[in-house]
Amino acid sequence: MFRVGVGAMPFLLPLMLQLGFGLNPFQSGAITFISAIGAMLSKFVAERMFSRYGFPRVLGIAAAFGGLLIAVQGLFTPQTAVPIIMGVLLVSGVLRSLFFTGSNALGYADVSDEEASQATAIVAVAQQLSVAFGVAVAGAIIEISRRFSGGELSLFNFQIAFLPSACSAPSLPSLISACRPMRAALFQAIAPSPKNSRTQPAVESLCPGQHR
């Protein structure tokens, strides 16, 4: 679901900047390109982040705050300072890339070398379908809100479309997933028993960096 919400952003944000803010395509692209910079920057820290905090925690926080930043983008107005917009997009690009890097790594973790080619094709198709679905949902919301409001497209119609896109990110499940390793470690710390030694490998696999 996170991919669905993120997939709508390349459609929603440039259109909102052009039709809602009155910018030309060059100005819109000069603002939105910063998210690609954030995605590239995340590659330098992704391995250390996953190694130190574990996959569930990083993926959960990235999805939760990524969805929150999608909602924040729906609050942009023509009066919003460009550095603020670019800052939000930069952090959003970092979180989005962190999530995709971790989820792709987990997706191929149990795939054998013989099945890797088939798995790659299936993942590629699933990614494209999620992006297409996100664009379709965002476009439908814009059209429905325009019909209810009456008249031409306005900034409000685009702002409305950002909220469902943000809600498609699994915010609550992601936070629960992120807190699960901390809960296991806390339980082990406050209630030591012989049985807890059996759970140690599981905790280490969730939070590998905390047991080094």
C-alpha positions in Angstrom: 0.0 0.0 0.0 2.9 2.4 0.6 3.9 2.0 -3.0 0.3 3.0 -4.1 0.5 6.3 -2.1 4.0 7.1 -3.3 3.1 6.2 -6.9 0.6 9.0 -7.0 3.2 11.6 -6.1 4.8 12.0 -9.5 1.3 12.7 -10.9 -0.2 14.8 -8.2 2.7 17.1 -7.1 3.8 18.4 -10.5 0.2 19.0 -11.6 -0.6 20.9 -8.3 2.5 23.1 -8.8 1.5 23.9 -12.4 -2.3 24.1 -12.3 -2.7 25.1 -8.6 0.3 27.3 -8.1 0.6 28.7 -11.7 4.2 27.5 -12.2 5.5 26.5 -15.6 6.9 22.9 -16.2 10.5 24.0 -15.8 9.8 25.7 -12.4 7.8 22.7 -11.2 10.6 20.3 -12.2 13.2 22.5 -10.6 11.4 22.0 -7.3 10.4 18.3 -7.5 13.8 17.1 -8.6 15.1 17.4 -5.0 13.2 14.2 -4.1 15.5 12.3 -6.5 18.5 13.8 -4.7 17.1 12.5 -1.4 16.7 9.1 -2.8 20.3 9.0 -3.9 21.5 10.3 -0.6 19.7 7.5 1.2 21.9 4.9 -0.5 24.9 6.1 1.5 23.2 5.5 4.9 20.7 2.6 4.1 23.1 -0.2 4.9 24.2 1.3 8.2 20.6 2.1 9.2 19.3 -1.4 8.6 22.4 -2.9 10.3 22.0 -0.8 13.4 18.3 -0.6 13.9 16.9 -3.7 12.0 14.6 -4.0 9.1 11.2 -3.9 10.9 12.0 -0.7 12.8 13.5 1.2 9.8 10.7 0.1 7.4 8.0 0.9 9.9 9.3 4.4 10.6 10.0 5.1 7.0 6.5 4.1 5.9 4.8 6.0 8.8 6.7 9.3 8.4 6.6 8.9 4.6 2.8 8.8 4.7 2.8 11.8 7.0 5.0 13.8 4.6 2.6 13.0 1.8 -0.1 14.6 3.8 2.1 17.6 4.5 2.5 18.1 0.8 -1.2 18.5 0.5 -0.9 21.5 2.8 1.3 23.4 0.4 0.0 26.7 -0.9 1.4 29.3 -3.4 2.6 31.3 -0.3 4.6 28.3 1.1 8.3 29.1 0.8 10.2 27.1 -1.9 13.0 26.0 0.6 10.3 24.5 2.8 8.7 22.6 -0.1 12.1 21.4 -1.2 13.0 20.3 2.4 9.9 18.3 2.7 10.5 16.6 -0.7 14.1 15.9 0.2 13.2 14.1 3.4 10.4 12.3 1.7 12.8 11.1 -1.0 15.1 9.7 1.6 12.3 7.9 3.5 10.8 6.5 0.3 14.1 5.2 -0.9 14.9 3.6 2.5 11.6 1.8 2.5 12.0 0.5 -1.1 15.6 -0.6 -0.5 14.6 -2.6 2.6 11.4 -4.1 1.2 13.2 -5.2 -2.0 15.9 -6.8 0.1 13.4 -8.7 2.2 11.5 -9.7 -0.9 14.5 -11.4 -2.4 15.8 -12.8 0.9 14.3 -16.3 0.5 14.5 -16.5 -3.3 16.9 -19.0 -4.7 19.2 -18.3 -7.5 17.2 -20.4 -9.9 14.0 -18.5 -9.1 15.6 -15.0 -9.1 14.7 -14.2 -12.7 11.0 -15.0 -12.2 10.9 -13.1 -8.9 12.4 -10.1 -10.5 9.8 -10.1 -13.2 7.0 -10.5 -10.7 8.3 -7.7 -8.5 8.7 -5.4 -11.5 5.1 -6.0 -12.6 3.8 -5.5 -9.1 5.7 -2.2 -8.7 4.3 -0.8 -12.0 0.7 -1.9 -11.1 1.0 -0.2 -7.7 2.1 3.0 -9.3 -0.6 2.8 -11.9 -3.2 2.2 -9.2 -2.0 5.1 -7.2 -2.3 7.4 -10.2 -5.7 6.1 -11.0 -7.0 6.6 -7.5 -5.5 10.1 -7.3 -7.1 11.1 -10.7 -10.4 9.7 -9.6 -10.4 11.7 -6.4 -9.5 14.9 -8.3 -12.3 14.4 -10.7 -14.9 13.5 -8.0 -13.9 16.6 -5.9 -14.1 18.8 -9.0 -17.6 17.6 -9.7 -18.7 18.2 -6.2 -17.2 21.6 -6.0 -18.3 22.6 -9.5 -16.2 24.6 -11.9 -12.7 24.2 -13.1 -9.8 22.4 -11.3 -8.5 24.4 -8.4 -5.8 24.0 -5.8 -8.3 22.6 -3.3 -9.0 19.6 -5.6 -5.4 18.6 -5.6 -5.1 19.1 -1.8 -8.0 16.8 -1.2 -6.3 14.0 -3.3 -3.2 14.1 -1.1 -5.0 12.8 2.0 -6.1 9.4 0.6 -2.7 9.0 -0.9 -1.1 9.6 2.5 -3.6 7.3 4.2 -2.6 4.5 1.8 0.7 4.3 3.6 0.3 1.7 6.4 1.0 4.2 9.2 -0.5 2.3 12.1 0.7 -1.2 11.1 4.1 0.3 10.4 4.4 1.9 13.8 3.3 -1.4 15.4 5.9 -3.2 13.4 8.5 -0.7 14.4 7.7 -1.0 18.1 7.6 -4.8 18.1 11.4 -5.3 18.4 11.6 -2.7 21.2 8.7 -4.5 23.0 10.5 -7.8 22.7 13.8 -6.4 24.0 12.0 -4.6 26.8 10.2 -7.8 27.9 13.5 -9.7 27.9 15.2 -7.0 30.0 12.5 -6.8 32.7 11.5 -10.4 32.8 14.6 -12.5 32.5 14.0 -16.3 32.5 15.4 -19.4 30.9 12.7 -19.2 28.2 14.0 -15.8 27.1 17.2 -17.4 25.9 15.1 -19.1 23.2 13.8 -15.7 21.9 17.3 -14.2 21.7 18.0 -15.2 18.1 14.7 -13.8 17.0 15.3 -10.5 18.7 18.8 -10.4 17.2 17.4 -11.0 13.8 15.0 -8.1 14.2 17.5 -5.7 15.8 20.9 -7.0 14.7 22.7 -3.8 15.6 21.6 -3.7 19.2 23.4 -7.0 20.0 26.8 -6.3 18.8 
